[in-house]
Amino acid sequence: MMRSVLAFAFLAGCGSTVLAQVDPGAFWPGYKGGNDRSASAVVTGAPSIQLDQTWTTDQPASMGGLTIGSDGNLYFKTRTGDGSRPRVYKMDPSNGTVLATSPELDGDGGSYAGLSHGVNFLWTSVSSSASGSRVSKIVKLNYADLSIADEFTNPIFDTPATSLGLRGEPVIGSVVNQRGNINLYVHSRGRPGSATPAGLIHCVDSVTGDVDWSYDPMMAVSTFFGRLGPVWENGGRDHIAYFGNQNAASGVCIRDNADGTFTEVWLGAAGPDGANWFGTGALNAAQDTIYVTTFSDTGTDAFWSIDAMTGAQNWSVPSMQGTIHEYNFFGRPALLGDRVYVGGSFGVLTAFESDGAGGFIQPWEIRPAPAPNTDDPDLFVDDPETRAAWLTETDFFNSGDITAITVVEVDESGTAVRYIYAVMEQQPQEEGVADPETTQLIVLREVDDTITELARTTLGDSMKPTRWGAGSPTVDAEGNLYVVGGNASVTGGDPGEIYRFVLEGCLADRIADGLLDFFDVQDFLSDFAAQDPSADMNNDNAWDFFDVQIYLNIFVEGCPQP
């Protein structure tokens, strides 16, 4: 049913608070793994670099990517396209079977919002102008069957009339408000050129739908993506940080006073002064430091460590714009322990951490090799976005934009080993083509300060790109990896895809019985005839002599096989 917060209010019933809390059992509960936006996890196994299955979906997944509920199932919301409306899907992670589908949801704004996991419920937001006027909603879905449990609307979500409505999924708080309920936090986007304040952050009661307060972060009315975070509790109150996709302010932190009011903790203190890709930073475990990446298009520093409670700069990383050392970070950071991992333009992957003396150390960096200017070896020989700036064609195709990164840690015989999964939107295959045509998955292994590249694959140029990093790598507790693909446009109607990568073991032991015999060969040939992805041994999206040759060579070599 539709609930208008202007006409409806009631006191929260017994148990309502529990149902509105963040689901503690969800392993990958929301955008970048939770309210801290750390994009990291400790898992039982890694790396997952063997393609196990590819599933086709009706529409590409929204920018929120995949989430994993407390039931272990995959959840995602689709984008709009070809006249269709977004839906939410529940999927069996072992075989891709769709277990439940929501009704069509309103929404024609590119479906920028993913899903947030609360106890017994999922939350998302939509914004539609199909009726001729903008109407935004916060939608509450039942976990079991994805039916709509409730919807909240309020005119302020679409104020002014030129507003582009809600953007980003609601973030679930942890502190009860004056009604005894948990609050939701969500962002609406203004339209460029409007003189009326927009781009507002809203505090919404998760049970009644009342809007307790709305805050203008003063980042210009067109602040784009609206992804809030991190969100954390300090002094018994929820704190909400936000970094806008505008060259207009340096971020903001608001405290929800849990009584219908807010306090501005800091605004633009000394933090990032450039556009931020998704408007969200990563919070460390001590909850005292936020790490944020920024565009360096205007020469601003590319990476920032800021004090979570004051907004003051701890340290920042220069962009070195125009040189072969340039940083321009598109992807959201991933944070594990005291080390933060980032990726960005020109195919750069690197890590930073504090040196304990007001600066930073950089334990490693991976990037393709651009051609230096002979007059100044630190400068590019040409515009770095063109082929002329790269030493080889391979370097050029490895110099796309790292739009998503995830880090996992696993215990390997008493040693903590980390694996970095990065998704890169590749350079367009033809000059003059605006959007990328393929995506590349990159897998790195890190032990202390030593980094090893394990894999780079485009699945034979068949791995589909996603708009703005919707392909954020998602991991489950066992370490299996899920990546979404779709279409590089905002609302592209091409079917989406989900790629499931699993731990690579003995590739020759097809039936996993610890023996290599006729039955393994028979299993391979059967899958080969059926063009199963597991029999595409070189991941080129073709089943031919080379796949058979590769498998037979592996079979002869025996186990274990890396």
N, C-alpha and C positions, 0 to 999 in steps of 0.2 A: 504494500500500500504506500501511497505518497503521504509524507508527513510534513505539513507546513509548520515551521517553528514559530510562526507568528500566531498561530491559532491553537497550538497544542503544547501542553506542559503537564508533567505529572511527577510525583515523588518516586524516586527509584525504589523498586521492590527489593526484597531480600535476595541476595546473591547476584544482583545485577553488576556490582562492581567487579566480581571475580570474572564474569563472562566478558567484560570489556577490557581485561588486562592483556598485555602481550602474552602470547602463547609460549610458555617456557620450554615446551617440547618440540617446537619447530626448529629444525636444524639450520635451515637457511630461510629465516622468517620473512624477509622483506628486501627492499632494495639494498644491495651490498651486504646482506647478511644480518641486519639488525639496526637498532637505533644508533649504535656507535658508528655505523657505516664503515666498519673495518675491513670488509671484503676478505676475511681470512677465517681459517678454522684448523683445528687439530683433528686429523682423521686417522683411520687405522691402516690405510694403505695408499701408496702413490709410487710412481706417477701413472696417471691414466692417459695413455697415448695410443691405445689400440682402438680404432673405430669398431664399435660393436653393432650398433643399429642406427639407422636414419629414419625418422618419422616425419611424414608430411602432415601439416596442419592446414585448416581452412584458410587462415590468414596468418601473417607474421605476428610474433609476440610483440606486445607493447614494449615501451622503453624500460619498464620494470623488470623485464626478463623473467626467468623461472624462479619460483620459490619452492621450498620443500616443507610440508606441514608436519605436525606431530604424528600423523599417521604414516609418514614416509613417502607419501605420494607427491607428485609434481603438480604445481598449480601455475597458471599463467593467464593473462588477459591478452586478447588479440587486438590488433589495430583495426581501424576502419578501412574500407576499401571497396570499390566496385558497388557502391550503394549499400553495403552491408553495415551492420552495427557491431560494436565489440561484444564479445562474450568472454566468460571465464571458463576455463577447462580444468578438470582434475584428471590426471593421467597416471597410469601404472608405470613406475620407472623401470620395471624389468622388461616390458615388452611394448610399451607405447599405447596400450589399450586405453581409450577414453572412458573413464569411469562415471563422469558426470559433466554436464554442461549447463551453464546458467542460461536464463532467457536472454534475448538480445537486450543490451543496455543502451540507453541514450548515449550519444557521444559522437561528435563529428569533428573534434578538434585535434585529430591525430592520435588520440588515445595515449597521452603522455604518461598516464598513471599506471603503475603496476598494482601489486597487492600487498597489504599488510596483514599479518596473522595475529588475531586475537584468540582468546579461549573460546572455542565453539563457533567463531565467526571469522570471515574475511572482510576486509574493508578496501574499497577503491573509490575513486571519484571520476565523474564524467561531466562533460560540458557539451551542450547541444544548442544549435541555432536553427534546427530544422523547422521549427514552428514560426520562424521569422524574427524571434527575439531570443536572446541568450538565456538559457536555463541550466544552471549547474546543480549537481547533486553529489552528496556523499552516499554511497551505496553500501549496505550491510548484507552479506551473503551467508547463508547457513553452510557450514563445513560439509555436512552429510551429503546434500544433493545440489548445492549451489543455487538453491532457490533464494529469492530476494526476501530477506527478513525485515528490512526497513530502508527508507530513503529519507534523507534530510535535504531540505532546500532552504534558502534564505536570500532575499534580494541583494544583500551585501556581497554575496558570492559573485554577483554580476553587476556590481557598481564600479564605475559608471556604466551607462548603457553601451558604451564602446568597449567594455571589458571583454576579454577573450575567455573569461571563466576560470574554473579550477584547473590547476596543473599539479601533477604529482599526487601519489597516493597519500591518504591521511597517515600521519605518524601517531602511534598510540602512546600516550603518556603512561606514567606509573604512580602518580600521586592523586588521591581522591580530592574532588572539588567540594564546594559547599553543599552540594546535593548528595554527596556520598558516592559519586560516580567518577570514572576516569575520563579525562579529556582527550580529544583528538586535535591534531594540529595540521592545518592544510593551507595551501597558498593559491591565490588567484592571480592571473596575469592581466595587466592593463594593456591597452593598445597604444602603440607609439603615436605621439602627437596629441594625446588627450591631456587637457589641463586639470582634470579631476584626479585626486589621488587614487591610485590603483596599485596592483602588485602587492596586495595586502596579505598578511599572515593572520589566519583566523583560529580562534580557540573554540572548539565545539564540544558540548557535552555528548558523550558517546551513547547515552541512554535516551535523553530527552531531545537532543538535537539543538538545544539552546546555544546561541552564539554568545559566549561570555565576553569576548573582546576581539577587536580587529586592530592590527598594528600595521602602520605604513613604514617600511624600512627605508623609505626615501632613496631607493635605488633607481629612480626614474620609472615612469609608468609602464614601460615596456619590458620590465624584467621577465625573462623568458621562461625557463623550464620549471621553476617553482619546486625544486626538490629540497625539502627541508632536511636539516641534520648537520651534525649529530644532535641527538636529544638525550639528555641525561638528568639524573636527580642529584641535587646538591642542597644541603641544608633543609631537606624535607620538601623541596619544590622542584618542579620540572623546569629545565633550562633548554631553550630552543635556539640553536645557531643557524644562521643562514648566510650564504655567500651568493650573490646574484650574478646572473649572466649579463652583466653590464659593466662598462667602464665608468661607474658612477659612485661607488661606495666601497668600503673595505670590509664588509661583513657586519653582522649584528648578532647580539645575543639578548634574548628576552627571557625573563623569569615569569612564569605563570604563578601568581600568588594564591591560586586555588580558592579565591573568594570572589571571582568575577572580575578581577583587575590584573594588570601586568605591571612589571617594572623593566625599563630598558637598562640592562646591565652594562652594555657597551655598544657603541655604534661607530664604526670606522676608526677605531683607535689607532692602530698602526699595522693593520693586517693587509691582505692583498689589495692592490689598487688596480687590478685588471679584471677582465671578464673571466668568469668561472664556468666551466662547461655545464655542469649539472646543478650548481648551487649547493653543493654539499661537501663537507670535509670529513676526515676520519679522526676519531677520538681515541687517544691511547687508553690503556687499561687503568692508569692512575686517574684518569678523567681530569687532567690538568693541562693537556696540550692537544690542539687541533692542527692537523696537517691539511693544507689546501694547495691544489695546483691551479695555475692561471694561464691564460693565453699570454704570450709574449709579443703579440702583434704590435703593441705600442711601445715596446722596449721595457715593459715592467718586468720585475723579477718573476721567475717561472714557478717557484715552489716556496712555500711559506710554512714555518712553524710558529704558531701563535699561542699565547696564554689563554686558556679557555675561559678564565674568569675576569680577565681585564681586556682582552683583545690586543694586548701589546705584542709586538714582534719579538720572538726569541731569536730567530735567524731566518734568512731567506737565501735562495739560490739565484744568482744572476742568470739572465736569459742568454747572454752572449749572442744576441741577435745578429744575423748576417755572417756569422763565422761557421766553420765546419764543426764547432762545438755547440751549436745552438740548441737550446731547449725551448719547446713549445708544447706544454703538456695538455693533451686532450683528455686522456683517461683519468678516471677517478683513482685516488691512491688506494693502496692496500696496506694495512698496518698489522704487524704481528710482533709482539714484544716491543722493543725499542727501535725496530727498524721499519721504515716505510718504503714501499715499492711504487714506482711510477713509470708510466710510459706515455709516449706522445708522438708528435709529428717527427718525420724523418726516420721512423722505425726505431726510436730510442727506447731502451729499457734500462733502468738503473735503480739504485737504492740509496737512501740517505739515513743518517741518524745523528743525534746530537753528539758533539765532542766533549760535552760537559763544561765547556768554557765559553759559552755564548756563540759558538759556531757549529759547523757540521762536518762530518766525514762522509765520504762517498766510497763504499767498499768495492764497487764494481760498476761497469757500464758496458752495454752492448749496443752497437749501432753500425749500420752499413758504412761503407767508405766513400764519402763524396770526394770529388777531385778538388784539391786545393788550388788557389790562385798562385801562379809561379812568382808573382811579385810580392805576395804576402801569404805565406803558407797557412795562416790561420783563417783566411777567407775562402769562400766558395769561388769556384772558377766561373759560375753562372748562377742564375736563380735556382735555388736548391729544389724547387718543385719541378724542374725540367730535367730531361735525361742528360743534358750536357753537364750537369753538376756531379754525375756519378761515374765511377770508374768503370763499372760493368753494367750490363743489362740486369744481371742478377741483383746487384746492389740497388738498382733503381726499383725493382719490384719488391725488394725487402724494405723500402723506405716509406711505406704508407703511414697511416695514423693509427697508433695504438689507442683504441677507444675503450678497452675494458681489460682489467687485470685482477686476478685472484691468487691468493697465496695459501698454501696448506703446509702443515708440519706433520711429520710422521716419525715415529721412533724406529730406527734401523739398527738393531743390535746395540741399543744403549746410546746411540748417537742421534741427536735431533737434526733431521734433514728437512729442508724446505724445498717445495716445488712451486714454481711460478707459472701460472697459465695466463697467457696474454692473447687477446684477439686483435688482429690488425686489419683494418680496411685497406686493401692494397691500392697501390697507384693504379689509376685507370689503364686498362690494357692498350687503349688507343689514345694518341694525343688528341686533345680537343674534347674528350669525353669527360663530363663533369663528375658523374658518380662512379664509385668503384664497382667493379664487376665481380670480384671475388673477395673472400676473406681468408686470412691465414691464421692458423692456430700455432702459437709458439710455446714450447715447454722448456723451462730451465730448471736445473738442479743446483741448489745452493747448500754448501757446507761451510759454516763460518763465513769467510770472505772469498771463498772459491766458487766461481759460477761456471756451470757447464751447460751448453745448449744440447738438449736431448732430441728435439724434434721441431720441424717446421713443415706444415702441410696445408695445402689448399684443397685436399681431397681431389686431386686431379683437376683443379680449377672449377670444382663443382660446389664448393662451400660458399653459400650465399652470404652476401654482406647484409648488414643491418644498419638502420638509421640511428646515428648518435649512440652507438654502443649498446643496443638492446641485446646483443649477443654476450652480455656479461657472463663469464664462466661461472657455473653453479656447481658445487660439490655436495655430495651426501656424506654421511658419517663413515661409510666404507671407503670413500675416496674416489668413487666414480664421478666422472665429469660430464656435465651437460652444457651444450652451447646451442643457442638458437640462431637461425639464419632466416632471411626473408627477402627484403627488397630495400634498396638504398634510398628510396623516396620516403616521404613522410607517411603517406597513406597508400603505398603501393599495394595493388590487389593481388600480386602474385602469391601463390600458396607459401606458407612458411615451412621451415624445417627445423627439427631438433636432432642434434647429433649427440649420441651417447658414446663416450669413450670409457674404456675400462682398463684395469691394471693389466699391463702386458706381462704375460707369463711365458710358458713354453708354447710357441705358436704352432709347433708341429703336433702337439697333443690335443687334437681337435675335440675329443670327447672327454678330456680331463680325467682319465683313469690312471695316469702315471705310467702308461705304456705307449710305445710307438709301434703300431701294427697296421694291418690291412684296414681295420675299422676307421682309423684316422684318415687314411687316404680316401676311403669310401665317403666319409662325411664331407671331406673337402670337395670331392668331385660332385657330390650331390648339391652342395651349396653353390659351387661354381656354375653348374648347369642352371640353377635357379637365379643366378646373378645376385646372390646374397652379398651384402657389403663385406662380410667377414672373409669372403673368398677373393675380394679385390686386394691382392697382396701389396700392390704398389700404390694403392689409393688414387688411381687415375680415372676412376669412374668407367672403366672398361674391363671386360672379362675376356682375356685372351691368353695366348701362349706364354706370355711373360709371367702372368700370375701362377700358372701351373709350374713353370720353371722355378720361380722363387719358392713356392711351397715345397717342391721336391728337394730342392737344395737344403732347405731348413730341415726337412724330414731326415735327410741323410746325415746332416751334422748332429742331430740328436738333441737331447735336453741336458741342462737348461739352455734356453735360447733367449738372448736379450731382445 
